[in-house]
Amino acid sequence: MKKTILKLVAVSTLALSLVAMTAPQSKASAATTHQVKAGETFWIIGNKYGVPVKSLMSVNEKTSSLLMAGEKLVIPSSITASEKDLLARLVHAEAKGEPYAGKVAVATVVLNRVDSSLFPNDIKNVIYQKDQGYYAFSPVQNGTINQPADEQSKKAVQEALAYRGMGNKSLYFYNPNTASSKWITSRQVTTKIGNHVFAK
C-alpha cells in the first residue's frame, strides 16, 4: 500500500514537472504568430514587434503589401531584449535633444553596421568596437551609455528595426560643429537630421 502511494506521488510529481516545463514553450510559440486586425499594415506589425518589414514579408512569403484581417502571420525572431536596451541607451546618449527622426537614424546606423561586412556582426560588438584605443561611440567612452533610455529612444529602436534593410545604408554620423576627424567629413553624405550628418 505504501509503495503504491509513493508511486502515485512520483507519477503526479513527474506529470506536474512536465506541465511546468511545457507551459512556457506553448506561451513562447503563441508569441511567434500574429493575427492581422483590420487596418494593420506590415509596417505597423513590424514596428510593434521590432522586426524588419522585409523579414516579415519574406518569412510569410508575401510579394505584395496586401493583408487581410484575420490572417495569421509568422513573426520572425528579432534582437534580444538586452540588445534592444543597449541600443536604446546608445540612442538616448548620442541623440539627446535631437529630433525623433534623428534618433531612428542613429539606431539605423548601428543596425547597418551589424549588416555590413566592414563591422562586427552583432549589436554589442558594434557598440563596443574599439579602434586605436578609442570606442566608436563617445557615450561608451564617457560612460553616458550606462544611463537608462527614455521611451522615445526605445520607440526609435523599434522603428529602426522595422525599417532595417531599407534606406540609404548610412554607416556613420557626426556633428559637423564638433567633429575633428577629416576622414569622417570625407564620407559620402546620405542625409542631415538636426545637428547630425549621416554618411556612408
Secondary structure, 3 states (H helix, E strand, C coil): CHHHHHHHHHHHHHHHHHHHHHHHHHHHHHCCEEECCCCCCHHHHHHHHCCCHHHHHHHCCCCCCCCCCCCEEECCCCCCHHHHHHHHHHHHHHCCCCCHHHHHHHHHHHHHHHHCCCCCCCHHHHHCCEECCEECCHHHHHCHHHCCCCHHHHHHHHHHHHHCCCCCCCCEEECCCCCCCHHHHCCCEEEEECCEEEEC
